[in-house]
Amino acid sequence: MPLLHTVTEYIGRFAPSPTGPLHAGSLVAALASWLDARAHGGRWLVRIEDVDLPRCIPGADLTMLRQLADCGLHPDEPPTCQSQRSALYQQTLDNLATRGLAYPCACSRRDIENELSRLGREKPRHGERVYPGSCRHGLQGRPARAWRLRVNAGALPWTDRRLGPQAQDVETEVGDFVLKRADGCFAYQLAVVVDDGAQGITHIVRGADLSDNTARQILLQGALGLPTPAYLHTALVLGANGEKLSKQNGAQALDTRNPLAALNAAGAVLGLRVTGASVDDWLAAATAQWAATWGPPGRA
């Protein structure tokens, strides 16, 4: 399918974790990122975020790629896998540590909870467990478990293309966050920022549940001298309990035997009203409709 415009600087991506097949919510995120890339005449990449190997299911990556292909969503380059990039993540962490921006942490989850309790700062039911900075000035003879980014105080503002102005004070709302976990796995925040920078990602389109990760990622981009992409966080598909649809709350594998039905359902969540006799026709109409709202100004 031809691109609407030629804007060579746009590079977008869809980055699923292979913990199972795609579900309805996954397709919404994939479709939105694909449409945004096409509406801007850019490239669309797929990155398999398998850095958390204990949670990954063998073969799930191939299943996800087949589901995307069934819906006409083909990446413009061969997919990459985070599990093959550990050396780059370690090099980045070493760089941050050498500059005093990352430090080792000896705290277990229980240690953190006990310290927060002592300080009278209990974890909110649906909020972050804010790290109290226990190891900021040394391990006090304890062995290191994880590595954290040293965060400065102050609200960090950013603008979402859909949600508008946003801000978060990472120090008070999250604390110094983990870059490498106690089990040796590199944390999502480090891996995603390193990979977005290495792949030249200019636009990130993803679900609204990831919006509260954005300030952390912008801080890390700044620490690494990387540009900050443009962000758009989409509406979510909700489960029966009113929370984000996920494998944890019973999300069923996406059925792509009728890809038009799957695309219609995903498009409806994104506010698209599209018809098409074939997948290609549907995607062409959806791209034009997306471009009218989210495409380059004056070029829809």
Phi, psi and omega in degrees: 000130183292152176281152180287320184222164175249101178233093193294339185278351182277125171225119178246175182203156169239130190229078181277155173264132184278059177264008180157178179292164175296148174240185185302320179294324178297319181295325177301313180295317180296313182297315181299317181292322178295314180298319181296319178297316181292321180296332179263004182068027184257189178259150181235122183249157172240128178239125178274111185270078183254030180293332179269073188302323180301335182265352185278146181252124180305133178086349181296327179297318179293323177297316180296318180295323177294318179299317178298315181297321178302328181266010177079014183260095184250127178291154182274354174219160175302138180300149175251161181234131180296330183298345180263007188237021183300324181297322179291321178296318180295320178299319179293316179297318178300320179298315179295320180295318180299327181271004179076015181266345176232148182215155179283150181230134181261359189282134168273171177301320179295320177303316181294315179298319179296318180292319178297322178296317179299325181275357182072031182238072182292150178290128175298153184304317181245019183252185180281149167275101187286122180293127186277004177080026186301326185253013182302328185247022176130165186267353181053042176082358181272153179286146179290141176247311185229177174234140183233154173273134177282118187254139177267158181285157175117144179289137177254114180271149172204165183238127176266139184296333179256317187273345180085202184297135179228161176201147175210135171267100187295325181299315185274336184261341181228314186089183176298117189262160188284135173253328176221129188277168180296334180276004178092351178282140174286141184286154178308315186301317180291311185298316184293322180290317179299316182290319177300319179293316182294326181270359178068033182295127181254335183223130178244122177240119185204176184291152182296341178294341180265002182301321184285357172275345192297316182299319177300317182290325177294320177299316181291323175302317179296319180296331182262002180070030181259149176290155177265123178291168169280142184242142171221120180252122188273166172297157183253153167274129184258146176277181182298335181272006179084358179260168181309132177297128181207170178297331182290335179245032168092018179298131179273152178301140180297126179269111182254017175294333172238082187297329179296321177296318179296317180293320178299317180295317179294318180299323180298321178297328181273004179081016180266139174238095191234144171233154179189143181281342180219168178300315180298317179297317180298314182294324178296315179293321179294322179296316179297319180292319178297318182298327181295332181259316190243001182284180180301140181304131176076006185234011180290000000 
